[in-house]
Amino acid sequence: MIVSSLTRLTNADDFSSVFIFKKRFSGAFLNIFHKPNQLEFNRFGLIVSKKINKKAVSRNYMKRVIRSVFRDAETSKKFDIVIQVKKNFTHENFLMVTKDIHDFLDRYAK
């Protein structure tokens, strides 16, 4: 899955349409909201609030990790996905975050 400006949810209407659909996967570190789309690619948005971590460096690290895992994943079904970080994670928790994302993909997107 390629991450570009086309594959991102950018405006509030896109995010709210996914939230209204009310399909959610909860992992140890992530809440993943999803809604099927009719496009040829997945689109996703990231939510990492200041409540999770005050430092922008840490929040940006979390976003980079999530994007890199999705970049390597291939799915047959196409979704609009909103990923909300539930709690702070660092490089020690990388495997658990990766597991959360792969569990979601195995359950819903394959």
N, C-alpha and C positions, 0 to 999 in steps of 0.2 A: 504494500500500500504506500503510495507516494504521498508525501506531505507537502502540499503547496497551498497557495492562497485559495485555489478552487476547492480544496478538500477540507477547508475550515468553516465552521459555523461562525459567522461574524456579527450578525445583528441580533437584537433582543427577540425578534419574532421567531428566528430559527431556534434559539434556545428555548423559548416558551413553548413552541410546538412540540418539542421533545419532552419537556416536563409534563405537558398536558396529556400526552399519550400514556403516561404512568407505567411504563415498563422499566424495572430497575433491577440491577444485579449489585449485591453488596459483597465486598471482599473485606479483608482485614484492613487495608489502607485506602480503598477506593469505593465510591459509589458510581456505578456506570448506568446512566439512563440511555435508553435506545428506542429508536422508532424506525421502521423500515422506510426506505426511500426508493424512488423509481429511477435513480440515476445509475450510471455505470461505475460509480466509485463511492466509497464511504466518505462521509464528512464528519468531522468531530470538533468539539470545543472543549477547552480545559478550564476548570475552576479551581484555583488555589488561592484561598483567601488569606488575608493578613492574620486572621485568627489562628491559622495553622502554624505559620512562622512569620515573624516580623521582618526578617531579612530577605530582601529581594533576591540575593544570591541563592539562598536556599530554595525559594519558590521557583526561580528559574531552573535550578537543577532538577526539581521534581517534574517540571514541564518537559525538559529535555529528555529525561528518562522515559516518560510516558510516550512522547513522540517517537523515540527510537524503537520502542517495543512495537508500536503500531506500524511503523515504517517497514519492519521486517515481516509482519503478519500478512497472510493472504487469506481472503474470505470469499466464499461463494455467494453469500447473501450480502446485500448492501444496506447499510444503516446510516442514520444520523445519530451520532453518539455524543453525549455530554459526560465528561469524566470529572467527578468532583473528588478532590483529595479529602479524606476523612481525618487523617492524622499525619503528622510530620514523619518523613522517612529520609534516610541518608543512604550512603553507599553500602552500609552493612545490611540494609533491608532490601536491596535491589532484587534479590531472588524472590522474595515474598511478593513484591509489587508485580514483578513479571508473572508470577504464578496467578495473581488476581486477574490480570489481563488475559492470560491464556485460558484460565477457567471460564471467563466470560465468552471468549471466542469459541471454545470447544462446545459450550452449552448452546449458544444462540447463533453463531455466525458460520458454522461449518455445514 
